[in-house]
Amino acid sequence: MPATIFIVDDDEAVRDSLKLLLESYGLTVVDYGSTAEFVRDYRPGARQCLILDQHLPGATGLDFLASPEGSRLGLPVLLVTGRGDDMMRARAAELGVSAYLEKPVVDDRLMTAIRSAVDGAVC
């Protein structure tokens, strides 16, 4: 069964680009423009992970993960940021983020992180 990858990013072009890339690897991809849309539709299942942008309007990706909705997800999260730092990386680790990736994300690094996440390993 192919893995299902959820993408939450407010930039439609980024979502489209990631979706095309991941589908070319045979993955099922569902993308959202906000965490609210994602939470509304999300149903837990096997072999899933979330690619979450850190810089979203209103609240950050880490704020979402620390919220009641985000903390109950029960799926691996790959946090992606264009403006990261050591404090953000440490907070991501505290919140159980499986992989912390800086933009521009290298395709091989992203695919390695996804494979590790859906197979249960921490990157």
Beta strands, then each sheet from edge to edge (+ up, - down):
strand 1: 4-8
strand 2: 28-32
strand 3: 48-53
strand 4: 77-81
strand 5: 99-102
sheet 1: 2+ 1+ 3+ 4+ 5+
end
